[in-house]
Amino acid sequence: MPDIPVAVRALVAREARVSPDLVTDNAEMFADLGVDHIAAICIAIAIEDELDVKLTDNELERFRTVGQLIGMVEAHLYAQQREAA
């Protein structure tokens, strides 16, 4: 399994078209990284494609920081692991 925080930060940097140095846990997706609604959807699609995690519309509306997004992805992966066990 990939290092989830590193993978999510890389996906955010790529999809938001910002320097990876700007993508910190406390970086606000919209205010600091300039992510708009379309970019947020692209980030969600990339997470689904590359990490096999589908975020709900409600979750997409709730995350504000990169750290919150990482937490959501980790929670989904933890739940998937529990279901598989």
N, C-alpha and C positions, 0 to 999 in steps of 0.2 A: 504494500500500500504506500502511495506517495506521502511525503510530508505535507499534510493538508494545508497548514498555514502558508507554506512556501508556494504550493500549487495555486491556491486561491489568489495570493498576492500577484503571482505571475499572470494569471488569467485577467485579473482586474487591470493590471498595467497594460497588457496587450489590447484588451477590448476598449479601455478608456483612452488608449493612445497617450499614455503619460510615462514618464521615467519611472522605472521600478523603485528608485530611491524615494519617490513621493508616496508610495503605497505602504503606509505604516498602519498598524492596528488602530491608531487614533485618528487616522485621516478620514475626514467626512467625504463620503462618496460624491455628494452633489456640490457642496461648497468648496472643498479642497481639491478634488480631482476633476470637477467639471462634468461628472456623469449626468447625462440627461435620461429621460425615460427610455429612449431607444437603446442607449448604451447599457442601461440596467437590464433590459431584456436580453441583449447580446451576451452580457456577463452570465445571466441565468442559463442561457442556452449552452454556453461554453462549459459551465459547471456540470450541466446535465450530460453533455457529450463526453467530457473528459474525466469526470469524477463519478458519473452515474448517480447523481443526486438531482432530484426534481424539486425545485422550490415552488411553493404555492404562490398564487397572486397575492395573498395576504402577507406572506413572508417578504415578498418583493417590496411591498409597501412599507414594511416595518424597519428594514435595516437602514441605518444611517452611516455607520462607520464600517471600515474594512474588518475590524475586529468582530463586530456583530455578525457580519456575513460569514466570517470564518467559523464563529460559534454555531451558526445555523447549519452550515455544511457538516461540521463535526457531529452535531446532534443527529442529523439524518444518517450519517454513516454509522454511528453508534447504534441507532435503532435498527438499521439493516443488519448489522452484525448480531444483534440480540435475536432478531427474527430468524436468522439463518442457523442459530445454535440450537 
